[in-house]
Amino acid sequence: MKKIVLLCLFHFVLIACEEEKSLKAEYTAIMNYVIEVHYEVMPEMSELNTLITKLQVKIEAEENTGNYKKAQADLKAAHHFMMEWMTDFSEKFPNALEEPTFSDDKLKKKLELLKEEEKEVQEMKTSVITSIANAKKLLETEN
């Protein structure tokens, strides 16, 4: 009977360790993806700022500026989204590049937060890329 109890206990410990490894692996994979998207979008910020300036020149020089103002507002909103996302992310995950050393409960909570960040970083990327593409298209068609 003792052997059965010990075997069951060992089995449960093994399952718990596997779940923890699985949670850490999922956490690490999502964190790497979020950081990768951020690194992918960050260089676009200089392009975004350049387009804001180009659109401002058009707005100041022309009478019919509705399309330029809309494109510029979209670029500014994307810029703001990026800045807000970075601030928020760094507050939630100050040691993002380090190996997670959380307890199981904290790891589960952090993983849920990270999944939200994964969605948000993708939205931020879409906002930046789309606003840049739209502004470029507008400026190209007007020239």
C-alpha positions in Angstrom: 0.0 0.0 0.0 2.9 2.3 0.9 4.4 1.8 -2.6 1.1 2.7 -4.3 0.8 5.9 -2.3 4.4 6.8 -3.0 3.9 6.0 -6.7 0.8 8.2 -6.8 2.5 11.0 -5.0 5.5 10.8 -7.4 3.1 10.8 -10.3 1.4 14.0 -9.1 4.7 15.7 -8.5 5.8 14.8 -12.0 2.6 16.2 -13.5 3.0 19.4 -11.5 6.6 19.8 -12.7 5.5 19.2 -16.3 2.7 21.8 -16.0 5.2 24.3 -14.6 7.6 23.6 -17.5 4.8 24.0 -20.0 3.6 27.3 -18.5 7.2 28.6 -18.5 7.6 27.5 -22.1 4.4 29.2 -23.2 5.3 32.3 -21.2 8.8 32.4 -22.8 7.4 31.8 -26.3 4.8 34.6 -26.0 7.3 37.0 -24.4 9.8 36.3 -27.3 7.0 37.0 -29.8 6.0 40.3 -28.1 9.5 41.5 -27.9 10.1 40.5 -31.6 7.1 42.4 -32.8 8.2 45.5 -30.8 11.7 45.3 -32.3 10.1 44.9 -35.7 7.9 48.0 -35.4 10.4 50.3 -33.5 12.4 51.2 -36.6 9.2 52.3 -38.3 8.9 55.2 -35.8 11.4 57.3 -37.7 9.4 56.8 -40.9 6.2 57.6 -39.1 7.7 60.9 -37.7 9.0 61.8 -41.2 5.5 61.3 -42.7 3.9 63.4 -40.0 6.3 66.3 -41.0 5.7 65.8 -44.7 1.9 65.9 -44.2 2.3 69.0 -42.0 4.0 70.7 -45.0 1.1 69.7 -47.2 -1.5 70.9 -44.7 0.2 74.3 -44.4 0.6 74.7 -48.1 -2.8 73.7 -49.5 -6.5 74.5 -49.1 -8.1 71.1 -49.3 -6.3 69.4 -46.4 -8.9 66.9 -45.1 -7.2 63.8 -46.3 -3.8 65.1 -45.1 -5.1 65.9 -41.6 -6.8 62.5 -41.4 -3.6 60.7 -42.4 -1.5 62.8 -40.0 -4.0 62.1 -37.2 -3.7 58.4 -37.9 0.1 58.6 -37.8 0.0 60.5 -34.5 -2.4 58.1 -33.0 -0.2 55.2 -34.0 2.8 57.0 -32.5 0.9 57.6 -29.3 -0.2 53.9 -29.2 3.4 52.7 -29.5 4.6 55.1 -26.7 1.7 54.1 -24.4 2.2 50.4 -25.1 5.9 50.6 -24.3 5.3 52.4 -21.1 2.5 50.0 -20.0 4.5 46.9 -21.0 7.6 48.0 -19.2 5.6 48.6 -16.0 3.9 45.2 -16.2 7.1 43.3 -17.2 10.1 45.3 -15.9 12.4 42.2 -16.4 10.9 41.0 -19.7 14.2 39.7 -21.0 15.0 37.6 -18.0 14.0 34.0 -17.4 10.7 33.9 -15.4 11.2 32.9 -11.8 7.6 33.3 -10.6 5.7 31.0 -8.4 3.1 28.8 -10.2 0.2 31.1 -9.3 2.1 34.3 -10.2 3.3 32.7 -13.5 -0.3 31.9 -14.4 -1.4 35.5 -13.7 1.6 36.9 -15.6 0.9 34.6 -18.5 -2.7 35.9 -18.7 -1.4 39.5 -18.7 1.2 38.6 -21.4 -1.5 37.1 -23.6 -3.3 40.5 -23.4 0.0 42.2 -24.4 0.4 39.8 -27.3 -3.0 41.0 -28.7 -2.2 44.6 -28.0 1.3 44.6 -29.6 -0.3 43.1 -32.7 -2.9 45.9 -32.8 -0.1 48.4 -32.3 1.9 47.0 -35.2 -1.2 47.1 -37.4 -1.8 50.7 -36.4 1.7 51.7 -37.2 2.1 49.8 -40.5 -1.4 50.8 -41.8 -1.0 54.5 -41.0 2.4 54.6 -42.7 1.1 52.8 -45.8 -1.9 55.0 -46.0 0.2 58.2 -45.6 2.7 57.1 -48.2 -0.1 56.2 -50.7 -1.7 59.6 -50.1 1.6 61.5 -50.6 2.4 59.5 -53.7 -0.9 60.0 -55.4 -0.8 63.7 -54.7 2.6 64.2 -56.3 
